Amino acid sequence: MRKLFLVILALASLALAQGAKPKSASKAPAKAAAVTVATPDKLTWMAPPPNVPPGAQIAVLAGNPGATGPFVIRLKFPDGYKIMQHWHPTPENVTVLSGEFRVAMGDKWDDSKLQPLTAGSFVSVPTHHTHYAMAKGATEVQVHGNGPFKLIYVNPADDPSKKK
């Protein structure tokens, strides 16, 4: 009889434990983030910020690349467009959507080191890692990361915002 009582007590305790709500469940649910849907025909393309060489176009899909927090942008480049040697204070993640985006690592431009990335290719560049890039043909890329997103040129004279 004593064993039966212990078994019933154990089963009751297990049932109570499974039915108990975690402490966090008693709080109001967190506010859901807004859903972002971006179709190519609805993107707003504009000139890039002053520290990006002229000729490119930018569309912000999510977030604010100039503020703290996650962001997603798209960039369109004409054939031959170059982004001189630079680095970022945050990691940069790039997916090639169309065209050919050529990238290389290092402080000095060297065409022979440019690696061609075609549509579907991805590159993730760590924080403070010097790199450069060039478009072959009309090229579109998507960049995502955490802002603020900044370009720091190895040679300050390469920064188009400093040229007047």
C-alpha positions as CSV (number, residue, x, y, z in Angstrom):
1,M,0.0,0.0,0.0
2,R,2.9,2.3,0.9
3,K,4.4,1.7,-2.6
4,L,1.2,2.4,-4.3
5,F,0.9,5.7,-2.4
6,L,4.4,6.7,-3.4
7,V,3.7,5.9,-7.1
8,I,0.5,8.0,-7.1
9,L,2.3,10.8,-5.4
10,A,5.2,10.7,-7.9
11,L,2.7,10.7,-10.9
12,A,0.8,13.6,-9.4
13,S,4.0,15.6,-8.9
14,L,5.1,14.8,-12.5
15,A,1.7,15.9,-13.8
16,L,1.8,19.2,-11.8
17,A,5.4,19.9,-13.0
18,Q,4.4,19.4,-16.7
19,G,1.4,21.6,-16.4
20,A,3.2,24.4,-14.6
21,K,3.9,27.5,-16.7
22,P,7.5,28.9,-16.9
23,K,7.9,32.2,-15.1
24,S,8.5,34.0,-18.4
25,A,5.1,32.7,-19.8
26,S,3.2,34.8,-17.2
27,K,4.6,38.0,-18.6
28,A,3.0,39.7,-21.6
29,P,4.5,38.4,-24.9
30,A,7.2,40.6,-26.6
31,K,6.0,42.9,-29.3
32,A,6.6,41.2,-32.7
33,A,9.0,42.8,-35.2
34,A,7.5,44.3,-38.3
35,V,7.5,42.1,-41.4
36,T,9.5,43.5,-44.3
37,V,8.7,42.4,-47.8
38,A,10.8,43.8,-50.7
39,T,10.1,43.0,-54.3
40,P,12.4,44.2,-57.0
41,D,9.7,46.4,-58.6
42,K,9.0,48.2,-55.3
43,L,12.6,49.1,-54.4
44,T,13.6,52.8,-54.2
45,W,17.0,53.3,-55.8
46,M,19.0,56.4,-54.9
47,A,22.5,57.8,-55.1
48,P,24.9,56.2,-52.5
49,P,26.3,58.1,-49.5
50,P,29.1,60.6,-50.3
51,N,31.8,58.2,-49.2
52,V,30.8,55.6,-51.9
53,P,32.2,56.4,-55.4
54,P,29.6,58.0,-57.6
55,G,27.9,55.8,-60.3
56,A,26.5,53.2,-57.9
57,Q,22.9,53.0,-56.8
58,I,21.6,51.9,-53.3
59,A,18.3,50.6,-52.0
60,V,17.7,50.1,-48.3
61,L,15.6,46.9,-47.8
62,A,15.6,46.7,-44.0
63,G,17.0,48.6,-41.0
64,N,19.3,51.7,-41.3
65,P,22.9,51.1,-42.3
66,G,23.9,54.4,-40.6
67,A,22.5,53.4,-37.2
68,T,23.2,50.7,-34.7
69,G,21.4,47.4,-35.5
70,P,20.9,45.0,-38.4
71,F,20.4,46.2,-41.9
72,V,20.1,44.9,-45.5
73,I,20.9,47.0,-48.6
74,R,21.3,46.4,-52.3
75,L,23.9,48.1,-54.5
76,K,23.9,48.3,-58.3
77,F,27.3,49.0,-60.0
78,P,28.0,49.8,-63.6
79,D,30.7,47.9,-65.6
80,G,34.2,48.7,-64.3
81,Y,33.0,50.3,-61.1
82,K,35.8,50.2,-58.4
83,I,35.7,50.4,-54.6
84,M,39.3,51.2,-53.6
85,Q,41.0,49.5,-50.6
86,H,39.0,49.9,-47.5
87,W,37.9,48.2,-44.3
88,H,34.8,48.3,-42.0
89,P,34.5,48.5,-38.2
90,T,31.8,45.7,-38.4
91,P,31.7,42.5,-40.5
92,E,30.4,42.8,-44.1
93,N,28.3,40.1,-45.7
94,V,27.8,40.3,-49.5
95,T,25.7,38.1,-51.8
96,V,26.1,38.6,-55.5
97,L,22.6,38.8,-57.2
98,S,23.7,39.4,-60.8
99,G,26.7,40.2,-62.8
100,E,30.2,39.5,-61.6
101,F,31.7,41.1,-58.5
102,R,35.4,40.7,-58.2
103,V,37.0,41.0,-54.7
104,A,40.5,40.8,-53.2
105,M,42.1,41.2,-49.9
106,G,45.0,43.5,-49.1
107,D,46.2,47.1,-48.8
108,K,47.4,47.5,-52.4
109,W,45.3,47.1,-55.6
110,D,46.4,44.1,-57.6
111,D,44.1,43.0,-60.6
112,S,45.7,39.6,-60.5
113,K,44.3,39.0,-57.0
114,L,40.7,39.8,-57.9
115,Q,38.5,36.7,-57.4
116,P,35.4,36.6,-59.6
117,L,32.1,36.0,-57.8
118,T,29.1,35.3,-60.0
119,A,25.4,35.3,-59.1
120,G,24.7,33.2,-56.0
121,S,28.2,33.7,-54.6
122,F,28.7,35.0,-51.0
123,V,31.6,36.6,-49.2
124,S,31.9,37.5,-45.5
125,V,34.7,40.0,-44.7
126,P,35.7,40.2,-41.0
127,T,36.0,43.4,-39.0
128,H,39.0,45.6,-39.9
129,H,39.9,43.3,-42.9
130,T,41.2,45.4,-45.8
131,H,39.7,44.6,-49.2
132,Y,38.8,46.1,-52.5
133,A,36.3,45.3,-55.3
134,M,35.3,45.8,-58.9
135,A,32.3,45.1,-61.0
136,K,32.5,43.3,-64.4
137,G,29.4,44.1,-66.3
138,A,26.3,45.6,-64.6
139,T,26.4,44.0,-61.2
140,E,24.0,43.9,-58.2
141,V,24.9,42.8,-54.7
142,Q,23.1,42.6,-51.4
143,V,24.9,43.6,-48.2
144,H,23.8,42.7,-44.7
145,G,25.3,43.2,-41.3
146,N,25.1,45.3,-38.2
147,G,25.4,49.0,-38.4
148,P,26.6,51.5,-38.3
149,F,28.1,50.5,-41.7
150,K,31.2,52.6,-42.5
151,L,33.9,52.5,-45.2
152,I,37.4,53.5,-44.0
153,Y,39.7,53.9,-46.9
154,V,43.3,52.8,-46.6
155,N,44.3,55.9,-48.6
156,P,42.1,58.8,-47.4
157,A,42.5,60.4,-50.8
158,D,40.4,57.5,-52.2
159,D,37.4,58.6,-50.1
160,P,35.1,60.4,-52.6
161,S,33.6,62.5,-49.8
162,K,37.0,64.2,-49.3
163,K,37.3,65.2,-53.0
164,K,36.0,68.6,-53.9
